[in-house]
């Protein structure tokens, strides 16, 4: 059901945020921004290539890849919740009741932003739910003295593979992986099992997904068409990329943009508060696995408030879903809920219906906005002459213009430039080699956080580009405005025009 909903709502064009980048990365098997997401890219490339071969556009196929991740996540979260409710309600009633809280969240606007546009967070929630399910089963089997050595080694190998998948997909996976690993180690010791051998098997399993980091290493030594510009050659560059070193300056603060703050207040905060309450209640009286899940959920929540990116809403999705899982588990044990079970189910169903209607409305509005933006961009792009020149747009969505070039072959002689990317050493060196003049001439790096100095530097880059004989087009769809800059009288080397 979730898959049908996400495919039906999937945007037919590249979306905002990192959508344009991920469409290109998946179509071209390129390298995305840190941490690179190699497994997501390699598996997603095969998926979108198959859909494109069947007639789908690259953008729609990439967006559907997120929808598949969302459907897998919903299925795994339902399985987890049903297993947690089964001791109280029985397996059949637990499976039915578990649908209600998921129906409330299944079309939450923050969630559908990740399941209808090309992004990585739907697959991250799928990993969180899958790892939680696996850890629950492993803890139960470890406590069962009838479990043989072979089955325990299989569990250790599987857990290692899951740890590796989480590590190469999203660094925040450690906030769930670490508590569950500690839980499994404690369960192994309590059961008198040989710990050393199982740890060795888990380490072997973890290495298998880590091999996908070769995708990042390859891009660090090859100048691919679609490649994160800040990636530096060599192993240090690979390490910085896969650990997200570029984003360390965001740590220790919380600074959502105004639009994200409103989104967090209306769509995340109410359910997150319920989840935190459920987690705290679980810590007070839960058994080993629910308590560990509660610890992981609270760790992820705290981490979200210590990461100062302007668009943090996606990071709240794992604690949002896991918190509602824990809150539902606690709620069904409340005496009043037990006595008035049918009435509570009807209230939950009404809330779910209202949430689904609201979610569909928001998702459709987003779809209209994205298709409208794509129409505007294509109209502006169509007005540009098909000749060598620079198209300057200081926005991550400039990748959508590159998509028109690389995936549709439209105006390939134009060069799309997001000016701040020229401050990355590798991108700067590549520009110098191609065009033979310095786009940063006379400019100095601004101090971190100095917005005025940064704006001045970007304007300086644009002015330097305009000193070349090539035309420079200022691309500003937010206004919207598209203009060719007037040329100054500054002469440039003949090599520029020759190249």
VOGU-3710 file (C-alpha; in Angstrom, 3 decimals, decimal comma):
1> xxxxxxxxxx> 0,000/0,000/0,000  2,819/2,396/0,848  4,588/1,568/-2,405  1,446/2,331/-4,425  1,050/5,663/-2,619  4,672/6,721/-3,065  4,800/5,754/-6,734  1,516/7,571/-7,376  2,882/10,703/-5,698  6,394/10,421/-7,167
11> xxxxxxxxxx> 7,460/13,650/-8,821  8,057/13,322/-12,592  10,927/15,843/-12,481  14,028/16,401/-10,368  13,094/17,996/-7,067  14,599/20,599/-4,789  17,280/20,199/-2,125  19,643/17,502/-3,410  17,140/16,046/-5,891  18,898/17,309/-9,009
21> xxxxxxxxxx> 22,230/15,983/-7,766  20,874/12,542/-6,895  19,109/12,174/-10,251  22,458/12,781/-11,965  24,378/10,557/-9,545  21,979/7,638/-9,971  21,764/7,996/-13,745  25,522/8,428/-14,296  26,766/6,287/-11,387  28,482/9,382/-10,075
31> xxxxxxxxxx> 29,590/10,418/-6,612  27,214/12,349/-4,352  28,071/14,788/-1,584  29,537/13,333/1,644  29,303/10,641/2,774  28,997/9,432/-0,805  26,274/6,780/-0,276  28,016/4,134/-2,439  25,563/1,254/-1,906  22,600/3,563/-2,467
41> xxxxxxxxxx> 24,250/4,764/-5,683  25,330/1,385/-7,077  22,034/-0,389/-6,382  20,000/2,680/-7,324  21,883/3,035/-10,601  20,865/-0,489/-11,588  17,261/0,263/-10,583  16,884/3,578/-12,417  18,711/2,247/-15,484  16,215/-0,621/-15,684
51> xxxxxxxxxx> 13,250/1,762/-15,381  14,746/4,152/-17,915  15,263/1,269/-20,352  11,539/0,531/-19,932  10,652/4,102/-20,944  10,671/6,030/-17,651  12,462/9,348/-17,373  15,643/9,442/-15,327  14,100/11,875/-12,826  10,943/9,836/-12,218
61> xxxxxxxxxx> 12,951/6,611/-11,896  15,268/8,200/-9,306  12,290/9,501/-7,341  10,641/6,063/-7,418  13,869/4,572/-6,012  13,177/6,646/-2,891  9,577/5,398/-2,890  10,765/1,796/-2,900  12,974/2,582/0,095  10,007/4,174/1,839
71> xxxxxxxxxx> 7,795/1,142/1,221  10,477/-1,207/2,561  10,842/1,030/5,614  7,091/1,075/6,310  6,923/-2,715/6,012  9,834/-3,208/8,411  8,536/-0,675/10,947  5,161/-2,444/10,884  6,853/-5,807/11,463  8,824/-4,367/14,375
81> xxxxxxxxxx> 5,793/-2,783/16,020  3,660/-5,895/15,528  6,306/-8,012/17,286  6,493/-5,580/20,179  2,698/-5,559/20,571  2,258/-9,327/20,207  2,958/-10,231/23,885  0,118/-7,919/24,949  -2,398/-8,254/22,099  -1,549/-11,536/20,421
91> xxxxxxxxxx> -0,045/-11,814/16,914  -3,189/-11,161/14,854  -4,511/-8,172/16,803  -0,978/-6,787/17,039  -0,579/-6,851/13,265  -3,883/-4,996/12,820  -3,283/-2,425/15,556  0,234/-1,727/14,245  -1,278/-0,371/11,021  -2,914/2,602/12,774
101> xxxxxxxxxx> 0,142/4,560/13,981  1,894/3,880/10,686  -1,098/5,189/8,752  -0,769/8,396/10,782  2,885/8,806/9,734  2,922/7,174/6,283  2,145/10,421/4,435  3,668/12,874/6,902  4,948/15,766/4,743  8,516/15,399/6,022
111> xxxxxxxxxx> 8,442/11,702/5,159  6,894/12,096/1,698  9,547/14,703/0,928  11,966/11,749/1,154  9,792/9,098/-0,511  8,603/10,997/-3,588  11,858/12,803/-4,472  15,378/11,443/-4,976  16,920/11,334/-1,493  18,709/8,875/0,815
121> xxxxxxxxxx> 16,646/9,044/4,002  13,884/6,604/3,081  16,513/3,875/2,750  18,118/5,048/5,989  14,863/4,503/7,886  14,600/1,103/6,203  18,033/0,281/7,616  17,074/1,514/11,106  13,918/-0,617/11,163  15,656/-3,655/9,668
131> xxxxxxxxxx> 18,570/-3,434/12,106  16,132/-3,093/15,010  14,192/-6,178/13,905  17,387/-8,172/13,469  18,736/-7,107/16,875  15,489/-8,117/18,572  15,579/-11,577/17,020  19,285/-12,017/17,719  18,837/-11,140/21,403  16,018/-13,674/21,686
141> xxxxxxxxxx> 18,056/-16,436/20,045  21,089/-15,675/22,180  18,965/-16,199/25,275  17,678/-19,521/23,898  20,114/-22,206/24,986  18,776/-24,514/22,287  20,333/-22,283/19,600  23,298/-24,020/18,003  26,715/-22,556/17,284  26,080/-22,474/13,534
151> xxxxxxxxxx> 22,920/-20,384/13,906  24,702/-17,969/16,243  27,526/-17,541/13,752  24,936/-16,810/11,088  23,459/-14,126/13,334  26,891/-12,633/13,951  27,630/-12,571/10,232  24,266/-10,955/9,481  24,755/-8,335/12,182  28,182/-7,506/10,793
161> xxxxxxxxxx> 26,722/-7,067/7,297  24,033/-4,761/8,704  26,640/-2,694/10,566  28,614/-2,312/7,346  25,546/-1,287/5,347  24,664/1,351/7,932  28,221/2,685/8,023  28,496/3,187/4,256  25,018/4,668/3,919  24,690/7,229/6,714
171> xxxxxxxxxx> 27,036/8,091/9,577  24,117/8,604/11,981  23,553/4,832/11,809  26,102/4,582/14,622  23,501/6,063/16,998  21,439/2,874/16,575  24,243/0,443/15,764  26,253/1,154/18,921  23,462/0,621/21,503  22,270/-2,553/19,741
181> xxxxxxxxxx> 25,811/-3,928/19,514  26,330/-3,329/23,232  22,982/-5,049/23,884  24,003/-8,108/21,842  27,390/-8,311/23,538  25,688/-8,245/26,959  23,184/-10,882/25,844  26,040/-13,078/24,599  27,959/-12,782/27,875  24,854/-13,425/29,981
191> xxxxxxxxxx> 24,062/-16,541/27,946  27,621/-17,856/28,457  28,320/-17,873/24,718  31,874/-17,579/23,290  32,130/-13,883/22,493  35,458/-13,748/20,648  34,492/-16,051/17,782  31,191/-14,272/17,178  32,895/-10,867/17,126  35,371/-12,146/14,533
201> xxxxxxxxxx> 32,544/-13,446/12,337  30,701/-10,114/12,670  33,866/-8,261/11,642  34,088/-10,390/8,486  30,459/-9,606/7,686  31,055/-5,890/8,186  33,889/-5,859/5,651  31,603/-6,975/2,805  29,522/-3,749/2,509  32,614/-1,656/3,221
211> xxxxxxxxxx> 34,015/-2,856/-0,107  31,534/-0,492/-1,758  33,736/2,377/-0,545  35,856/1,503/-3,541  33,286/3,548/-5,478  34,414/6,649/-3,556  38,086/5,723/-3,963  37,626/5,324/-7,725  36,130/8,797/-8,031  38,964/10,239/-5,962
221> xxxxxxxxxx> 41,409/9,089/-8,625  39,270/9,715/-11,733  37,830/12,984/-13,012  34,293/11,746/-13,657  31,562/13,925/-15,168  29,318/13,666/-12,083  31,529/13,939/-9,027  31,326/15,908/-5,791  33,687/18,836/-6,450  35,157/19,019/-2,943
231> xxxxxxxxxx> 36,539/15,466/-3,092  40,336/15,637/-3,056  42,556/12,960/-4,640  44,186/10,390/-2,367  43,171/8,386/0,681  42,885/11,469/2,874  40,275/12,838/0,496  38,385/9,521/0,571  38,474/9,434/4,385  37,272/13,030/4,677
241> xxxxxxxxxx> 34,454/12,312/2,228  33,107/9,125/3,816  33,266/10,644/7,314  31,576/13,903/6,291  34,518/16,020/7,435  33,263/18,886/5,286  30,233/19,264/7,566  31,959/19,281/10,958  31,444/23,023/11,252  27,711/22,349/11,694
251> xxxxxxxxxx> 28,219/20,328/14,871  27,163/21,735/18,224  24,274/23,986/17,238  20,728/23,923/15,904  19,917/26,409/13,156  17,012/25,386/10,906  15,904/27,803/8,215  12,574/29,604/8,858  10,682/27,268/6,509  12,225/24,210/8,161
261> xxxxxxxxxx> 11,459/25,578/11,614  7,788/25,871/10,646  7,822/22,361/9,208  9,395/20,956/12,365  6,875/22,750/14,556  3,780/21,562/12,702  4,722/18,141/11,293  7,442/16,747/13,567  7,255/18,236/17,061  3,831/16,837/18,117
271> xxxxxxxxxx> 4,681/13,242/17,196  8,258/13,534/18,402  7,001/14,669/21,818  4,766/11,584/21,976  7,739/9,441/20,984  10,076/10,920/23,583  7,446/10,315/26,267  7,072/6,719/25,093  10,849/6,243/25,155  11,132/7,607/28,690
281> xxxxxxxxxx> 8,337/5,328/29,879  10,068/2,382/28,200  13,325/3,160/29,990  11,477/3,046/33,280  9,893/-0,363/32,898  10,872/-2,022/29,614  12,949/-5,133/29,071  16,349/-5,239/27,341  15,443/-4,727/23,679  12,789/-1,979/24,084
291> xxxxxxxxxx> 15,073/-0,109/26,476  17,918/-0,285/23,974  15,632/0,964/21,207  14,564/3,820/23,489  18,199/4,748/24,178  18,975/4,759/20,455  15,903/6,859/19,710  16,839/9,436/22,360  20,450/9,536/21,147  19,315/10,266/17,590
301> xxxxxxxxxx> 16,918/12,953/18,842  19,694/14,664/20,813  22,020/14,469/17,809  19,425/16,201/15,628  19,468/19,208/17,939  23,274/19,350/17,772  23,597/19,507/13,997  23,172/23,007/12,612  22,316/22,432/8,962  19,511/24,659/7,629
311> xxxxxxxxxx> 17,381/21,633/6,614  17,469/19,164/9,549  13,916/17,793/9,264  14,995/14,567/7,537  17,271/13,635/10,434  14,260/13,475/12,751  12,592/10,656/10,777  14,215/7,670/12,580  13,393/8,995/16,092  9,951/10,058/14,852
321> xxxxxxxxxx> 9,028/6,547/13,684  10,833/4,632/16,446  9,357/6,951/19,061  5,812/6,285/17,831  6,608/2,552/17,901  7,632/2,793/21,563  4,708/5,085/22,462  2,213/2,644/20,899  3,770/-0,245/22,817  3,329/1,691/26,060
331> xxxxxxxxxx> -0,154/2,913/25,193  -1,681/-0,544/24,753  -0,733/-1,422/28,337  -2,648/1,523/29,839  -5,712/0,160/31,708  -8,108/2,721/30,203  -6,986/1,837/26,676  -7,457/-1,853/27,436  -10,992/-1,238/28,648  -11,932/1,104/25,817
341> xxxxxxxxxx> -9,995/-0,619/23,066  -12,579/-0,214/20,316  -13,181/3,462/21,067  -9,419/4,132/21,072  -9,048/2,287/17,764  -11,784/4,431/16,205  -10,088/7,617/17,411  -6,771/6,403/16,003  -8,449/5,509/12,707  -10,037/8,969/12,448
351> xxxxxxxxxx> -6,665/10,554/13,190  -5,038/8,338/10,554  -7,615/9,323/7,924  -7,132/13,012/8,692  -3,351/12,593/8,514  -3,551/10,732/5,199  -5,791/13,393/3,641  -3,482/16,138/4,883  -0,442/14,237/3,609  -1,898/13,712/0,134
361> xxxxxxxxxx> -2,834/17,399/-0,081  0,681/18,539/0,847  2,357/15,972/-1,433  0,236/17,024/-4,397  1,005/20,690/-3,730  4,701/19,830/-3,615  4,392/17,934/-6,888  2,740/20,934/-8,542  5,449/23,233/-7,174  8,261/20,992/-8,442
371> xxxxxxxxxx> 6,748/20,574/-11,907  6,083/24,322/-12,035  9,705/25,023/-11,113  10,907/22,594/-13,777  8,693/24,319/-16,366  10,139/27,701/-15,415  13,722/26,413/-15,541  13,155/24,842/-18,948  11,681/28,060/-20,318  14,665/30,038/-19,055
381> xxxxxxxxxx> 17,081/27,383/-20,325  15,400/27,322/-23,764  15,980/31,068/-24,144  19,767/30,623/-23,918  21,696/30,341/-27,195  23,296/26,982/-27,962  26,858/28,287/-27,941  29,814/28,295/-25,511  29,188/30,429/-22,458  28,860/30,443/-18,670
391> xxxxxxxxxx> 25,494/30,056/-16,918  25,937/31,246/-13,331  23,455/30,085/-10,701  24,555/29,982/-7,074  22,238/27,186/-5,936  22,449/23,417/-5,447  19,551/23,138/-7,892  21,932/24,173/-10,668  22,376/20,405/-10,974  18,946/20,375/-12,647
401> xxxxxxxxxx> 20,420/22,387/-15,527  23,287/19,919/-15,801  20,657/17,205/-15,947  19,181/18,815/-19,060  22,641/18,691/-20,596  23,896/15,273/-19,519  20,665/13,278/-19,576  18,839/15,005/-22,438  21,741/16,337/-24,537  20,346/19,884/-24,465
411> xxxxxxxxxx> 22,842/22,761/-25,006  25,973/20,790/-24,029  28,302/23,669/-25,028  27,144/25,861/-22,135  28,993/25,563/-18,817  26,778/25,651/-15,715  28,638/27,151/-12,764  27,673/27,343/-9,097  30,328/29,939/-8,101  31,051/28,717/-4,579
421> xxxxxxxxxx> 32,102/25,341/-5,985  35,049/27,035/-7,680  36,501/27,601/-4,197  37,081/23,837/-3,911  40,699/23,092/-4,926  39,878/20,250/-7,316  37,082/22,137/-9,081  39,259/25,252/-9,240  42,152/23,298/-10,808  39,838/21,680/-13,348
431> xxxxxxxxxx> 38,426/25,077/-14,347  41,917/26,533/-14,721  42,995/23,601/-16,898  39,945/23,943/-19,131  39,674/27,718/-19,518  43,153/29,038/-18,708  42,231/31,964/-16,461  41,788/32,419/-12,721  38,155/32,826/-11,569  39,403/33,684/-8,059
441> xxxxxxxxxx> 41,882/36,381/-9,102  42,064/39,174/-6,534  39,659/37,423/-4,154  40,252/36,096/-0,644  38,318/33,478/1,272  35,723/35,010/3,626  35,681/34,211/7,318  33,196/31,440/8,247  29,778/32,909/8,943  30,520/36,267/7,272
451> xxxxxxxxxx> 27,600/36,337/4,841  28,431/39,786/3,435  32,014/38,789/2,622  30,787/35,548/1,060  28,329/37,438/-1,155  31,130/39,788/-2,193  33,334/36,839/-3,112  30,590/35,250/-5,227  30,033/38,561/-7,013  33,790/38,753/-7,598
461> xxxxxxxxxx> 33,819/35,293/-9,165  31,020/36,329/-11,497  32,946/39,474/-12,454  36,089/37,437/-13,170  34,120/35,077/-15,366  32,772/38,060/-17,273  36,320/39,212/-18,106  36,611/36,223/-20,431  35,462/36,538/-24,056  32,694/34,009/-23,381
471> xxxxxxxxxx> 29,197/35,319/-22,605  28,045/35,101/-18,992  24,377/34,575/-18,166  23,104/35,302/-14,666  20,438/32,698/-13,913  18,062/33,756/-11,093  14,809/31,759/-11,235  13,694/32,935/-7,780  13,000/36,435/-9,166  12,779/35,148/-11,986
481> xxxxxxxxxx> 15,502/36,814/-14,000  17,858/35,764/-16,767  20,288/38,311/-18,179  23,490/38,397/-20,152  26,105/40,464/-18,332  27,598/43,470/-20,081  31,240/42,955/-20,970  33,974/45,076/-19,424  36,931/46,274/-21,472  39,357/43,874/-19,799
491> xxxxxxxxx> 41,344/41,812/-22,326  41,940/38,098/-21,772  44,438/35,621/-23,214  43,731/34,131/-26,617  44,006/30,670/-25,019  40,654/31,188/-23,356  38,806/31,482/-26,647  40,841/28,657/-28,218  39,964/26,248/-25,420
//
